[in-house]
Amino acid sequence: MPPVPLSPPNEKAAKEEQQRDKNHMVSVEDLERKLAEARRFADDKEAGLRRLVKRNRKVIGLTH
């Protein structure tokens, strides 16, 4: 199984945003985009966890 990144895949965009002026107002569209990215990232992680739990149940014989 490949290593799992601990941060969202779009690290370049995150670094660019950190370099922006701190007084910059974030638009609603930017926030909605970030929220959608975070949801996708969380859904991917959750699906991976479900697969791992299912595999572990099979290994220890807890499935019917």
N, CA and C atoms as a LAMMPS dump frame, in Angstrom:
ITEM: TIMESTEP
0
ITEM: NUMBER OF ATOMS
192
ITEM: BOX BOUNDS ff ff ff
-5.0000000000000000e+02 5.0000000000000000e+02
-5.0000000000000000e+02 5.0000000000000000e+02
-5.0000000000000000e+02 5.0000000000000000e+02
ITEM: ATOMS id mol type element x y z
1 1 1 N 0.854 -1.176 0
2 1 2 C 0 0 0
3 1 3 C 0.9 1.24 0
4 2 1 N 0.631 2.212 -0.875
5 2 2 C 1.476 3.415 -0.94
6 2 3 C 1.302 4.269 0.309
7 3 1 N 2.319 5.057 0.656
8 3 2 C 2.2 5.927 1.832
9 3 3 C 1.092 6.953 1.649
10 4 1 N 0.431 7.265 2.722
11 4 2 C -0.7 8.194 2.692
12 4 3 C -0.208 9.587 3.054
13 5 1 N -0.466 10.59 2.177
14 5 2 C -0.053 11.956 2.524
15 5 3 C -0.881 12.472 3.692
16 6 1 N -0.245 13.223 4.562
17 6 2 C -0.933 13.744 5.736
18 6 3 C -1.634 15.06 5.464
19 7 1 N -1.306 15.697 4.363
20 7 2 C -1.913 16.978 4.043
21 7 3 C -2.659 16.864 2.719
22 8 1 N -3.576 17.801 2.448
23 8 2 C -4.286 17.78 1.178
24 8 3 C -3.311 17.81 0.008
25 9 1 N -3.697 17.215 -1.113
26 9 2 C -2.78 17.092 -2.241
27 9 3 C -2.377 18.411 -2.89
28 10 1 N -3.099 19.466 -2.642
29 10 2 C -2.829 20.729 -3.306
30 10 3 C -1.939 21.615 -2.436
31 11 1 N -0.739 21.143 -2.13
32 11 2 C 0.172 21.884 -1.25
33 11 3 C 0.678 23.169 -1.905
34 12 1 N 0.838 23.156 -3.223
35 12 2 C 1.339 24.343 -3.923
36 12 3 C 0.371 25.511 -3.741
37 13 1 N -0.907 25.237 -3.9
38 13 2 C -1.912 26.292 -3.734
39 13 3 C -1.928 26.8 -2.297
40 14 1 N -1.755 25.906 -1.353
41 14 2 C -1.74 26.316 0.055
42 14 3 C -0.561 27.235 0.342
43 15 1 N 0.595 26.931 -0.22
44 15 2 C 1.766 27.779 -0.01
45 15 3 C 1.577 29.148 -0.656
46 16 1 N 0.954 29.164 -1.839
47 16 2 C 0.7 30.441 -2.509
48 16 3 C -0.23 31.309 -1.668
49 17 1 N -1.226 30.691 -1.069
50 17 2 C -2.168 31.446 -0.245
51 17 3 C -1.494 31.994 1.006
52 18 1 N -0.554 31.249 1.554
53 18 2 C 0.163 31.719 2.736
54 18 3 C 1.014 32.931 2.415
55 19 1 N 1.477 33.041 1.171
56 19 2 C 2.335 34.15 0.778
57 19 3 C 1.545 35.418 0.482
58 20 1 N 0.247 35.303 0.355
59 20 2 C -0.581 36.481 0.08
60 20 3 C -0.542 37.441 1.263
61 21 1 N -0.941 38.648 0.984
62 21 2 C -1.03 39.658 2.038
63 21 3 C -2.016 39.201 3.108
64 22 1 N -1.645 39.328 4.366
65 22 2 C -2.484 38.836 5.459
66 22 3 C -3.753 39.66 5.631
67 23 1 N -3.797 40.849 5.072
68 23 2 C -4.993 41.681 5.171
69 23 3 C -6.001 41.369 4.073
70 24 1 N -5.662 40.446 3.204
71 24 2 C -6.525 40.093 2.077
72 24 3 C -7.792 39.398 2.574
73 25 1 N -8.928 39.853 2.088
74 25 2 C -10.196 39.22 2.427
75 25 3 C -10.384 37.991 1.541
76 26 1 N -10.764 36.888 2.13
77 26 2 C -10.995 35.66 1.383
78 26 3 C -12.416 35.699 0.845
79 27 1 N -12.567 35.388 -0.434
80 27 2 C -13.895 35.444 -1.039
81 27 3 C -14.689 34.189 -0.69
82 28 1 N -15.982 34.289 -0.849
83 28 2 C -16.87 33.16 -0.587
84 28 3 C -16.537 32.012 -1.532
85 29 1 N -16.222 32.337 -2.78
86 29 2 C -15.886 31.302 -3.757
87 29 3 C -14.639 30.535 -3.335
88 30 1 N -13.634 31.266 -2.824
89 30 2 C -12.415 30.606 -2.35
90 30 3 C -12.726 29.676 -1.178
91 31 1 N -13.549 30.151 -0.265
92 31 2 C -13.912 29.324 0.887
93 31 3 C -14.702 28.091 0.465
94 32 1 N -15.619 28.263 -0.494
95 32 2 C -16.395 27.12 -0.98
96 32 3 C -15.493 26.103 -1.67
97 33 1 N -14.51 26.591 -2.427
98 33 2 C -13.568 25.705 -3.109
99 33 3 C -12.74 24.93 -2.089
100 34 1 N -12.267 25.642 -1.068
101 34 2 C -11.483 24.983 -0.019
102 34 3 C -12.321 23.944 0.722
103 35 1 N -13.564 24.266 0.984
104 35 2 C -14.451 23.339 1.673
105 35 3 C -14.685 22.085 0.83
106 36 1 N -14.903 22.267 -0.47
107 36 2 C -15.104 21.12 -1.36
108 36 3 C -13.852 20.248 -1.41
109 37 1 N -12.671 20.88 -1.473
110 37 2 C -11.416 20.12 -1.479
111 37 3 C -11.248 19.352 -0.176
112 38 1 N -11.577 19.987 0.933
113 38 2 C -11.445 19.33 2.234
114 38 3 C -12.409 18.151 2.353
115 39 1 N -13.618 18.319 1.836
116 39 2 C -14.585 17.214 1.865
117 39 3 C -14.103 16.04 1.03
118 40 1 N -13.58 16.337 -0.176
119 40 2 C -13.047 15.26 -1.024
120 40 3 C -11.903 14.544 -0.324
121 41 1 N -11.008 15.31 0.269
122 41 2 C -9.862 14.745 0.974
123 41 3 C -10.336 13.859 2.129
124 42 1 N -11.292 14.355 2.911
125 42 2 C -11.816 13.585 4.043
126 42 3 C -12.536 12.327 3.564
127 43 1 N -13.299 12.44 2.479
128 43 2 C -13.998 11.273 1.935
129 43 3 C -13.015 10.206 1.476
130 44 1 N -11.923 10.623 0.836
131 44 2 C -10.898 9.674 0.398
132 44 3 C -10.267 8.969 1.591
133 45 1 N -9.947 9.731 2.619
134 45 2 C -9.342 9.146 3.82
135 45 3 C -10.318 8.192 4.509
136 46 1 N -11.577 8.58 4.566
137 46 2 C -12.584 7.748 5.206
138 46 3 C -12.78 6.44 4.444
139 47 1 N -12.792 6.514 3.117
140 47 2 C -12.931 5.305 2.3
141 47 3 C -11.739 4.378 2.514
142 48 1 N -10.554 4.94 2.596
143 48 2 C -9.366 4.132 2.857
144 48 3 C -9.438 3.449 4.213
145 49 1 N -9.927 4.165 5.204
146 49 2 C -10.073 3.592 6.536
147 49 3 C -11.096 2.46 6.529
148 50 1 N -12.218 2.655 5.824
149 50 2 C -13.23 1.593 5.734
150 50 3 C -12.652 0.341 5.085
151 51 1 N -11.858 0.525 4.004
152 51 2 C -11.221 -0.623 3.343
153 51 3 C -10.274 -1.343 4.298
154 52 1 N -9.505 -0.578 5.047
155 52 2 C -8.554 -1.161 5.987
156 52 3 C -9.268 -1.942 7.092
157 53 1 N -10.329 -1.386 7.635
158 53 2 C -11.089 -2.071 8.679
159 53 3 C -11.694 -3.356 8.122
160 54 1 N -12.239 -3.29 6.92
161 54 2 C -12.831 -4.474 6.297
162 54 3 C -11.78 -5.558 6.089
163 55 1 N -10.618 -5.165 5.603
164 55 2 C -9.524 -6.112 5.378
165 55 3 C -9.079 -6.735 6.701
166 56 1 N -8.962 -5.921 7.735
167 56 2 C -8.543 -6.431 9.041
168 56 3 C -9.579 -7.39 9.627
169 57 1 N -10.855 -7.11 9.418
170 57 2 C -11.895 -8.025 9.901
171 57 3 C -11.778 -9.376 9.219
172 58 1 N -11.491 -9.353 7.926
173 58 2 C -11.327 -10.617 7.199
174 58 3 C -10.123 -11.384 7.731
175 59 1 N -9.048 -10.664 8.01
176 59 2 C -7.821 -11.308 8.483
177 59 3 C -8.039 -11.997 9.83
178 60 1 N -8.751 -11.347 10.734
179 60 2 C -8.935 -11.939 12.062
180 60 3 C -10.194 -12.796 12.149
181 61 1 N -10.943 -12.883 11.064
182 61 2 C -12.082 -13.797 10.999
183 61 3 C -13.348 -13.305 11.66
184 62 1 N -13.611 -12.016 11.62
185 62 2 C -14.83 -11.481 12.232
186 62 3 C -15.984 -11.316 11.251
187 63 1 N -15.768 -11.629 9.986
188 63 2 C -16.857 -11.488 9.014
189 63 3 C -17.715 -12.744 9.029
190 64 1 N -18.928 -12.613 8.599
191 64 2 C -19.857 -13.753 8.602
192 64 3 C -19.628 -14.64 7.427
